[in-house]
Amino acid sequence: MSEQSRGTGRIRGTGSRRRKPARRHRAKVVAAWTVAGVVVVGGAGLGYAYLALDGNLSSIDIDAKLGTDRPDDVDDGSQDILVLGSDSRSGDNGKYGQDEGAARSDTAMVVHVDKGHKSASVVSIPRDTLIERPACESDTTGDPVPAGHRAMFNTAYEVGGPACAVKTVESMSGIRMDHYLEVDFTGFKKLIDELGGVEITTKTAINDSKSHLDLEPGTHTLNGEESLGLVRTRKSVGDGSDLGRIQLQQAFIKALMDQTKSVGVFSSPKKLFGLADAATKAITTDSGLGSVKKLTGFANGLKGLGADNVHMVTLPVEYDPADPNRVLPQEKAGRQVWAALQHDRPIPASATEKSAGDKGDADQVVE
């Protein structure tokens, strides 16, 4: 099977697929923002639980795996973080589907925090984007993995794990990733439940048989399972494609950030510990964030961020003329996006205005 034909799902907005999809697209990146929000809110209050929570964390030494052949490490106070949602089916995740070979990353976001840590830009990378994948090393065998031409973006994680995913993003963007954060699917649900749910208002009914979500118009407090259903929904969003689903995820993330900021964790040590315990069990980090002390220090630097300070876009793409199930990066517009992050500037609206799926209209579904 060619690399560009891997994966499932028709991207073009027909609302249908060529074959029955695996139950993927878990949008675990939402949990990543929850983790950040929880630690921001909890901040220094986690000190009493460092030892207990440190045992929950998993970390990977990305720097050691990639060596020195990387973009320059610009020390200007800004930070760039690759946030991935892996598609592992191990453990509790098994009930959502069976492994089809190696794990994949079906959700990816590059988060750029400006040097003043007062605002952030988030660039979602569609999983079906065809890219030039650099040569990597297998994270399971250590064997060389050759470069891939017209490879789907999410195959980088599949063939080479987190280090290859980071290397691929750095090759695409020319930006060195300061940190890596990977979020577990099951952990996402548990974290939402610890938060007490997330309140969202739907403008139209959502009835999606694939995500098993059925909501009438109005205000709802979604538990973990329902929240997962929402971020998996595509049929009720715009053109019914994965690009529309990304926009819905982004709208939900902002609601989630507001919810996280509003929970009263300082007044309840038990709730604080429950949130921190769920959060640290849900993530894998790079070694630079591989302890609660390091993670808390990082998150304390993000306290000034709120939903209104976060600008979310999708990497500008166009449908592949050779395969309507795939998309290609718009080179000129993509360079504008990455250049904005490199120079610590807002992403210009003109960079994404002609992107496929830009009119997904998620804001007409959730407010």
Sine and cosine of phi, psi and omega as CSV:
sin_phi,cos_phi,sin_psi,cos_psi,sin_omega,cos_omega
0.00,0.00,0.74,-0.67,0.02,-1.00
-0.94,0.33,0.42,-0.91,-0.07,-1.00
-0.91,0.42,-0.56,0.83,-0.05,-1.00
-0.96,0.27,-0.24,0.97,0.00,-1.00
-0.99,-0.10,-0.03,1.00,0.02,-1.00
-0.94,0.33,0.31,-0.95,0.03,-1.00
1.00,0.03,0.03,-1.00,-0.04,-1.00
-0.75,-0.66,0.32,-0.95,0.21,-0.98
0.97,-0.25,0.75,-0.66,0.06,-1.00
-1.00,0.06,0.80,-0.60,-0.02,-1.00
-0.98,0.19,-0.64,0.77,-0.09,-1.00
-0.87,0.49,0.55,-0.83,-0.24,-0.97
-0.96,0.27,0.89,0.46,0.08,-1.00
-0.99,-0.17,-0.26,0.97,-0.06,-1.00
0.98,0.22,0.09,1.00,0.00,-1.00
-0.80,-0.60,0.23,-0.97,-0.01,-1.00
-0.80,-0.60,0.41,-0.91,-0.03,-1.00
-0.96,0.27,-0.48,0.88,0.09,-1.00
-0.55,-0.83,0.28,-0.96,-0.07,-1.00
-0.87,0.49,0.82,-0.58,-0.10,-0.99
-0.98,0.17,0.48,-0.88,0.25,-0.97
-0.94,0.35,0.40,-0.92,-0.07,-1.00
-1.00,0.10,0.97,0.24,-0.06,-1.00
-0.97,-0.25,-0.56,-0.83,0.06,-1.00
0.78,0.62,0.83,0.56,-0.11,-0.99
-1.00,0.09,-0.20,0.98,0.07,-1.00
0.81,0.58,0.70,0.72,-0.04,-1.00
-0.93,0.37,-0.18,0.98,0.07,-1.00
-0.87,0.49,-0.45,0.89,0.08,-1.00
-0.84,0.54,-0.65,0.76,0.02,-1.00
-0.90,0.43,-0.54,0.84,0.01,-1.00
-0.88,0.48,-0.68,0.73,0.04,-1.00
-0.93,0.37,-0.54,0.84,0.08,-1.00
-0.89,0.45,-0.71,0.70,0.03,-1.00
-0.83,0.56,-0.76,0.65,0.00,-1.00
-0.86,0.51,-0.70,0.71,0.00,-1.00
-0.89,0.45,-0.67,0.74,0.00,-1.00
-0.88,0.48,-0.72,0.70,-0.04,-1.00
-0.94,0.35,-0.58,0.82,0.09,-1.00
-0.87,0.50,-0.73,0.69,-0.02,-1.00
-0.92,0.39,-0.71,0.70,-0.03,-1.00
-0.95,0.31,-0.65,0.76,0.07,-1.00
0.73,0.68,-0.78,-0.63,-0.10,-0.99
-0.91,0.41,-0.26,0.96,-0.01,-1.00
-0.92,0.40,-0.12,0.99,0.01,-1.00
-0.99,0.13,-0.09,1.00,-0.13,-0.99
-0.80,0.59,-0.66,0.75,-0.07,-1.00
-0.91,0.40,-0.27,0.96,-0.11,-0.99
-0.91,-0.42,0.24,0.97,-0.07,-1.00
-0.79,0.62,-0.78,0.63,-0.11,-0.99
-0.89,0.45,-0.69,0.72,-0.02,-1.00
-0.91,0.42,-0.65,0.76,-0.09,-1.00
-0.99,0.15,-0.47,0.88,0.02,-1.00
-0.84,0.54,-0.57,0.82,-0.01,-1.00
-0.92,0.39,-0.27,0.96,0.02,-1.00
-0.99,0.16,-0.45,0.89,-0.17,-0.99
-0.98,0.18,0.61,-0.80,0.18,-0.98
-0.90,-0.44,0.60,-0.80,-0.01,-1.00
-0.63,-0.78,0.35,-0.94,-0.04,-1.00
-0.74,-0.67,0.71,-0.71,0.01,-1.00
-1.00,0.07,1.00,0.09,-0.03,-1.00
-0.89,0.45,-0.67,0.74,-0.05,-1.00
-0.86,0.52,-0.68,0.73,-0.01,-1.00
-0.91,0.42,-0.59,0.80,-0.04,-1.00
-0.95,0.30,-0.56,0.83,-0.09,-1.00
-1.00,-0.07,-0.37,0.93,0.01,-1.00
0.95,0.32,-0.54,-0.84,-0.12,-0.99
-0.98,-0.20,-0.12,0.99,-0.04,-1.00
-0.99,0.12,0.96,0.29,-0.08,-1.00
-0.59,-0.81,0.26,-0.97,0.11,-0.99
-0.85,0.52,0.37,-0.93,-0.01,-1.00
-0.86,0.51,0.58,-0.82,0.07,-1.00
-1.00,0.03,0.99,-0.15,-0.07,-1.00
-1.00,0.07,0.89,-0.45,-0.07,-1.00
-0.99,-0.17,0.97,0.25,-0.01,-1.00
-0.90,-0.44,0.15,0.99,0.01,-1.00
0.99,-0.13,-0.34,0.94,0.05,-1.00
-0.98,0.20,0.27,-0.96,0.00,-1.00
-0.63,-0.78,0.60,-0.80,0.03,-1.00
-0.83,-0.56,0.81,-0.58,-0.10,-0.99
-0.81,-0.59,0.78,-0.62,0.13,-0.99
-1.00,-0.01,0.86,-0.50,0.02,-1.00
-0.94,-0.33,0.86,-0.51,-0.02,-1.00
-0.86,-0.51,0.51,-0.86,0.22,-0.98
-0.93,-0.37,0.93,-0.36,-0.03,-1.00
-0.98,0.18,0.32,-0.95,-0.07,-1.00
-0.93,-0.38,0.60,0.80,0.03,-1.00
-0.91,0.42,0.58,-0.82,0.05,-1.00
-0.93,-0.37,0.31,0.95,-0.05,-1.00
-0.98,0.18,0.30,-0.95,0.10,-0.99
0.84,0.55,-0.71,-0.70,-0.06,-1.00
-0.91,0.42,-0.32,0.95,-0.01,-1.00
-0.96,0.28,-0.22,0.98,-0.09,-1.00
-0.86,0.50,-0.48,0.88,-0.06,-1.00
-0.95,0.30,-0.16,0.99,0.02,-1.00
-0.99,-0.11,0.13,0.99,0.03,-1.00
0.60,-0.80,0.23,-0.97,-0.02,-1.00
-0.98,-0.21,0.46,-0.89,0.06,-1.00
-0.87,0.49,0.65,-0.76,0.12,-0.99
-0.88,-0.47,0.88,0.47,-0.10,-1.00
1.00,-0.02,-0.62,-0.78,-0.07,-1.00
-0.96,0.29,0.34,-0.94,0.06,-1.00
-0.93,0.37,0.38,-0.92,0.03,-1.00
-0.77,-0.64,0.25,-0.97,0.09,-1.00
-0.92,-0.39,0.98,-0.20,-0.07,-1.00
-1.00,-0.01,-0.09,1.00,0.04,-1.00
-0.71,-0.71,0.77,-0.64,-0.01,-1.00
-0.59,-0.81,0.71,-0.71,0.07,-1.00
-0.67,-0.74,0.69,-0.72,0.18,-0.98
-0.99,-0.14,0.87,-0.49,-0.03,-1.00
-0.96,-0.27,0.88,-0.48,0.05,-1.00
-0.95,-0.32,0.89,-0.45,0.06,-1.00
-0.99,-0.15,0.82,-0.58,-0.09,-1.00
-0.92,0.40,0.27,-0.96,-0.13,-0.99
-0.90,0.43,-0.35,0.94,0.08,-1.00
-1.00,0.00,-0.09,1.00,-0.02,-1.00
0.83,0.56,0.58,0.81,0.03,-1.00
-0.95,-0.32,-0.26,0.96,0.01,-1.00
-0.50,-0.86,0.29,-0.96,0.00,-1.00
-0.58,-0.81,0.52,-0.86,0.13,-0.99
-0.90,-0.44,0.70,-0.72,-0.02,-1.00
-0.85,-0.52,0.82,-0.57,0.01,-1.00
-0.92,-0.39,0.93,-0.38,0.08,-1.00
-0.99,0.14,0.70,-0.72,0.04,-1.00
-0.94,-0.34,0.92,-0.40,0.02,-1.00
-0.85,0.53,0.67,-0.74,-0.07,-1.00
-0.89,0.45,-0.48,0.88,-0.08,-1.00
-1.00,-0.05,0.24,0.97,0.04,-1.00
-0.94,0.34,0.79,-0.62,0.03,-1.00
-1.00,0.08,0.83,-0.56,-0.11,-0.99
-0.71,-0.70,0.16,-0.99,0.16,-0.99
-1.00,-0.03,0.98,-0.22,-0.05,-1.00
-0.99,0.13,0.77,-0.63,-0.01,-1.00
-0.95,0.32,0.31,-0.95,0.10,-1.00
-0.89,0.45,0.65,-0.76,-0.06,-1.00
-0.72,-0.69,-0.17,-0.99,0.06,-1.00
-0.78,-0.62,0.71,-0.70,0.02,-1.00
-0.89,0.46,0.73,-0.69,0.00,-1.00
-0.99,0.11,-0.06,1.00,0.03,-1.00
-0.97,-0.24,-0.63,0.78,-0.04,-1.00
-0.94,-0.33,-0.34,0.94,-0.07,-1.00
0.99,0.15,0.01,1.00,-0.01,-1.00
-0.97,0.25,0.48,-0.87,0.06,-1.00
-0.90,0.44,0.60,-0.80,0.09,-1.00
-0.89,-0.46,0.88,-0.48,-0.07,-1.00
-0.91,0.42,0.37,-0.93,0.06,-1.00
-0.88,0.48,0.42,-0.91,-0.01,-1.00
-0.85,-0.53,0.75,-0.66,0.07,-1.00
-1.00,-0.08,0.74,-0.68,-0.05,-1.00
0.78,0.62,0.72,0.69,0.05,-1.00
-1.00,-0.02,0.60,-0.80,0.10,-0.99
-0.90,0.44,0.61,-0.79,-0.05,-1.00
-0.82,0.57,-0.67,0.74,-0.11,-0.99
-0.96,0.29,-0.11,0.99,0.07,-1.00
-0.96,0.29,-0.31,0.95,0.02,-1.00
-0.86,0.51,-0.72,0.69,0.03,-1.00
-0.93,0.37,-0.60,0.80,-0.04,-1.00
-0.88,0.47,-0.70,0.72,-0.09,-1.00
-1.00,0.00,-0.40,0.91,-0.11,-0.99
-0.69,-0.72,0.09,1.00,0.06,-1.00
0.95,0.33,-0.28,-0.96,-0.08,-1.00
-0.84,0.55,-0.66,0.75,-0.05,-1.00
-0.89,0.45,-0.65,0.76,0.01,-1.00
-0.93,0.35,-0.59,0.81,0.06,-1.00
-0.89,0.46,-0.70,0.72,0.03,-1.00
-0.89,0.45,-0.71,0.70,-0.01,-1.00
-0.87,0.49,-0.63,0.77,0.00,-1.00
-0.91,0.41,-0.70,0.71,0.02,-1.00
-0.90,0.43,-0.65,0.76,0.03,-1.00
-0.91,0.41,-0.59,0.81,0.05,-1.00
-0.92,0.39,-0.63,0.78,0.01,-1.00
-0.93,0.36,-0.67,0.75,-0.19,-0.98
-0.99,-0.16,-0.41,0.91,-0.14,-0.99
0.96,0.28,0.24,0.97,-0.05,-1.00
-0.91,-0.41,0.75,-0.66,0.06,-1.00
-0.97,0.23,0.75,-0.66,0.05,-1.00
-0.99,0.14,0.84,-0.54,0.01,-1.00
-0.97,0.26,-0.52,0.86,-0.04,-1.00
-0.55,-0.83,0.28,-0.96,0.02,-1.00
-0.74,-0.67,0.70,-0.72,0.01,-1.00
-0.66,-0.75,0.84,-0.54,0.01,-1.00
-0.88,-0.48,0.67,-0.74,-0.13,-0.99
-0.88,-0.48,0.67,-0.74,-0.01,-1.00
-1.00,0.04,0.62,-0.78,-0.06,-1.00
-0.89,0.45,-0.79,0.61,-0.01,-1.00
-0.88,0.47,-0.63,0.78,0.02,-1.00
-0.87,0.49,-0.53,0.85,0.03,-1.00
-0.86,0.51,-0.75,0.66,-0.03,-1.00
-0.89,0.45,-0.70,0.71,-0.02,-1.00
-0.89,0.46,-0.62,0.79,-0.01,-1.00
-0.92,0.39,-0.67,0.74,0.05,-1.00
-0.88,0.47,-0.67,0.74,0.02,-1.00
-0.91,0.43,-0.61,0.79,0.06,-1.00
-0.90,0.44,-0.56,0.83,0.03,-1.00
-0.94,0.33,-0.27,0.96,-0.06,-1.00
1.00,0.02,0.31,0.95,0.00,-1.00
1.00,-0.05,0.15,-0.99,0.00,-1.00
-0.80,-0.60,0.77,-0.64,-0.02,-1.00
-1.00,0.02,0.81,-0.58,0.07,-1.00
-0.72,-0.69,0.40,-0.92,0.07,-1.00
-0.88,-0.48,0.84,-0.54,0.03,-1.00
-0.99,-0.11,0.73,-0.68,0.01,-1.00
-1.00,0.10,-0.47,0.88,0.03,-1.00
-0.75,-0.66,0.26,-0.96,0.04,-1.00
-0.93,0.37,0.58,-0.82,0.09,-1.00
-0.88,-0.48,0.87,-0.49,0.03,-1.00
-0.66,-0.75,0.99,-0.11,-0.11,-0.99
-0.84,-0.54,0.92,-0.38,-0.06,-1.00
-0.93,0.37,-0.45,0.89,-0.02,-1.00
-0.97,0.25,-0.63,0.78,0.00,-1.00
-1.00,-0.07,-0.07,1.00,0.04,-1.00
0.86,0.51,0.63,0.78,0.00,-1.00
-0.89,-0.45,0.75,-0.67,-0.01,-1.00
-0.68,-0.73,0.98,-0.22,-0.05,-1.00
-0.80,-0.60,0.71,-0.70,0.14,-0.99
-0.99,0.15,0.32,-0.95,0.10,-1.00
-0.86,0.51,0.64,-0.77,0.01,-1.00
0.67,-0.75,-0.14,-0.99,-0.03,-1.00
-1.00,-0.09,0.72,-0.69,-0.05,-1.00
-0.70,-0.71,0.56,-0.83,0.20,-0.98
-0.97,-0.25,0.94,-0.34,-0.10,-0.99
-1.00,-0.01,0.73,-0.69,0.12,-0.99
-0.99,0.15,-0.10,-1.00,-0.08,-1.00
-0.88,0.48,-0.71,0.70,-0.01,-1.00
-0.90,0.43,-0.67,0.75,0.00,-1.00
-0.93,0.35,-0.62,0.79,0.04,-1.00
-0.89,0.46,-0.66,0.75,0.05,-1.00
-0.88,0.47,-0.66,0.75,0.05,-1.00
-0.87,0.49,-0.65,0.76,-0.02,-1.00
-0.90,0.44,-0.72,0.69,-0.07,-1.00
-0.97,0.23,-0.13,0.99,0.11,-0.99
-1.00,-0.07,-0.19,0.98,-0.12,-0.99
-0.94,0.34,0.68,-0.74,0.11,-0.99
-0.74,-0.68,-0.51,0.86,-0.11,-0.99
-0.92,0.40,-0.42,0.91,-0.05,-1.00
-1.00,-0.10,0.18,0.98,-0.08,-1.00
-0.83,-0.56,0.87,-0.49,0.14,-0.99
0.77,0.64,-0.84,-0.54,-0.09,-1.00
-1.00,0.02,0.15,0.99,0.06,-1.00
0.98,0.21,0.24,0.97,-0.07,-1.00
-0.98,-0.18,0.10,-1.00,0.10,-1.00
-0.90,0.43,-0.49,0.87,0.03,-1.00
-0.91,0.41,-0.63,0.77,0.08,-1.00
-0.91,0.41,-0.60,0.80,0.02,-1.00
-0.89,0.46,-0.63,0.78,0.04,-1.00
-0.85,0.52,-0.66,0.75,0.01,-1.00
-0.91,0.42,-0.61,0.79,0.05,-1.00
-0.91,0.41,-0.65,0.76,0.06,-1.00
-0.86,0.51,-0.68,0.73,-0.02,-1.00
-0.90,0.43,-0.65,0.76,0.05,-1.00
-0.89,0.45,-0.64,0.77,0.00,-1.00
-0.93,0.37,-0.63,0.78,0.01,-1.00
-0.85,0.53,-0.66,0.75,0.00,-1.00
-0.91,0.41,-0.65,0.76,0.07,-1.00
-0.89,0.45,-0.61,0.79,0.00,-1.00
-0.92,0.39,-0.65,0.76,0.04,-1.00
-0.89,0.46,-0.69,0.73,0.04,-1.00
-0.88,0.47,-0.66,0.75,0.01,-1.00
-0.89,0.45,-0.68,0.73,-0.02,-1.00
-0.89,0.47,-0.65,0.76,0.00,-1.00
-0.91,0.41,-0.42,0.91,-0.13,-0.99
-1.00,-0.05,-0.20,0.98,-0.04,-1.00
-0.95,0.30,0.57,-0.82,-0.10,-0.99
-1.00,-0.02,0.89,0.45,-0.08,-1.00
-0.96,0.29,-0.48,0.88,-0.02,-1.00
-0.91,0.42,-0.52,0.85,-0.05,-1.00
-1.00,0.09,-0.07,1.00,-0.05,-1.00
-0.65,-0.76,1.00,-0.07,0.04,-1.00
-0.82,0.57,-0.58,0.81,0.00,-1.00
-0.90,0.44,-0.69,0.72,0.02,-1.00
-0.92,0.40,-0.65,0.76,0.02,-1.00
-0.86,0.52,-0.73,0.69,-0.02,-1.00
-0.92,0.40,-0.64,0.77,0.01,-1.00
-0.87,0.49,-0.68,0.74,0.03,-1.00
-0.91,0.41,-0.72,0.70,-0.02,-1.00
-0.90,0.43,-0.62,0.78,0.02,-1.00
-0.90,0.44,-0.72,0.69,0.02,-1.00
-0.90,0.44,-0.65,0.76,-0.04,-1.00
-0.91,0.42,-0.73,0.68,-0.06,-1.00
-0.95,0.33,-0.41,0.91,0.09,-1.00
-0.98,0.20,-0.32,0.95,-0.12,-0.99
-1.00,0.03,-0.21,0.98,-0.19,-0.98
-0.82,-0.57,0.42,-0.91,0.25,-0.97
-0.86,-0.51,0.70,-0.72,-0.06,-1.00
-0.85,-0.53,0.15,-0.99,0.24,-0.97
-0.96,0.27,0.25,-0.97,-0.08,-1.00
-0.90,0.44,-0.38,0.93,0.04,-1.00
-0.93,0.38,-0.28,0.96,0.06,-1.00
-0.86,-0.50,0.32,0.95,-0.21,-0.98
-0.99,0.13,0.40,0.92,0.13,-0.99
-0.56,-0.83,0.35,-0.93,0.01,-1.00
-0.89,0.46,-0.59,0.80,0.01,-1.00
-0.88,0.47,-0.72,0.70,0.01,-1.00
-0.92,0.39,-0.67,0.74,-0.02,-1.00
-0.90,0.43,-0.64,0.77,0.01,-1.00
-0.92,0.38,-0.66,0.75,0.04,-1.00
-0.87,0.49,-0.66,0.75,0.06,-1.00
-0.89,0.46,-0.74,0.68,-0.06,-1.00
-0.93,0.37,-0.54,0.84,0.04,-1.00
-0.87,0.49,-0.49,0.87,0.03,-1.00
-0.96,0.27,-0.14,0.99,-0.02,-1.00
-0.96,-0.27,0.17,0.99,-0.10,-0.99
-0.88,0.48,-0.43,0.90,-0.02,-1.00
-0.98,0.21,-0.12,0.99,-0.06,-1.00
-1.00,0.07,0.69,-0.73,0.14,-0.99
-0.71,-0.71,0.09,-1.00,-0.05,-1.00
-0.84,0.54,-0.56,0.83,-0.02,-1.00
-0.95,0.31,-0.27,0.96,-0.03,-1.00
-0.99,-0.13,0.05,1.00,-0.06,-1.00
-0.93,-0.36,0.86,-0.51,-0.01,-1.00
-0.97,-0.25,0.88,-0.48,-0.07,-1.00
-0.93,-0.36,0.75,-0.66,0.06,-1.00
-0.69,-0.72,0.21,-0.98,0.15,-0.99
-0.95,-0.32,0.66,-0.75,0.05,-1.00
-0.76,0.65,0.81,-0.59,-0.04,-1.00
-0.89,0.45,0.80,-0.60,-0.07,-1.00
-0.68,-0.73,0.20,-0.98,0.11,-0.99
-0.68,-0.74,0.45,-0.89,0.00,-1.00
-0.91,0.42,0.64,-0.77,0.01,-1.00
-0.96,0.28,0.86,-0.50,0.00,-1.00
-0.85,0.52,-0.46,0.89,-0.04,-1.00
-1.00,0.09,-0.26,0.96,-0.05,-1.00
-0.35,-0.94,0.97,-0.24,-0.05,-1.00
-0.92,0.40,-0.13,0.99,0.06,-1.00
-0.99,0.10,-0.06,1.00,-0.09,-1.00
-0.81,-0.59,0.34,-0.94,0.06,-1.00
-0.80,-0.60,0.39,-0.92,0.03,-1.00
-0.89,-0.46,0.61,-0.79,0.08,-1.00
-0.89,0.45,0.66,-0.75,0.16,-0.99
-0.99,0.16,0.94,-0.34,-0.21,-0.98
-0.86,0.50,-0.78,0.62,-0.06,-1.00
-0.90,0.44,-0.74,0.67,-0.01,-1.00
-0.91,0.41,-0.62,0.79,0.04,-1.00
-0.88,0.47,-0.65,0.76,0.03,-1.00
-0.88,0.48,-0.58,0.81,0.04,-1.00
-0.90,0.44,-0.66,0.75,0.00,-1.00
-0.89,0.45,-0.79,0.62,-0.06,-1.00
-0.92,0.39,-0.59,0.81,0.02,-1.00
-0.90,0.44,-0.61,0.79,0.04,-1.00
-0.87,0.49,-0.69,0.72,0.03,-1.00
-0.92,0.39,-0.67,0.74,-0.01,-1.00
-0.86,0.51,-0.61,0.80,-0.05,-1.00
-0.99,-0.14,0.19,0.98,0.09,-1.00
0.85,0.53,0.72,0.70,-0.01,-1.00
-0.84,-0.54,0.36,-0.93,0.08,-1.00
-0.88,0.47,0.54,-0.84,0.05,-1.00
-0.96,0.28,0.83,-0.56,-0.03,-1.00
-0.92,0.40,0.62,-0.78,0.00,-1.00
-0.87,0.49,-0.51,0.86,-0.04,-1.00
-0.90,0.43,-0.36,0.93,-0.05,-1.00
-0.94,0.34,-0.44,0.90,-0.08,-1.00
-0.90,-0.44,0.00,1.00,-0.15,-0.99
-0.94,0.34,-0.34,0.94,0.00,-1.00
-0.93,-0.35,0.29,0.96,-0.02,-1.00
-0.97,0.24,0.57,-0.82,0.11,-0.99
-0.87,0.50,0.68,-0.73,0.01,-1.00
0.98,0.20,0.08,1.00,-0.03,-1.00
-0.90,0.43,-0.38,0.92,0.00,-1.00
-0.98,-0.19,0.67,0.74,-0.02,-1.00
-0.93,0.38,-0.39,0.92,0.13,-0.99
0.87,0.50,0.62,0.78,0.07,-1.00
-0.88,0.47,-0.48,0.88,-0.01,-1.00
-0.94,0.35,-0.19,0.98,0.09,-1.00
-1.00,0.04,-0.08,1.00,-0.01,-1.00
-0.95,-0.31,-0.73,0.68,-0.02,-1.00
-0.81,-0.58,0.70,-0.72,0.06,-1.00
-0.90,-0.43,0.00,0.00,0.00,0.00
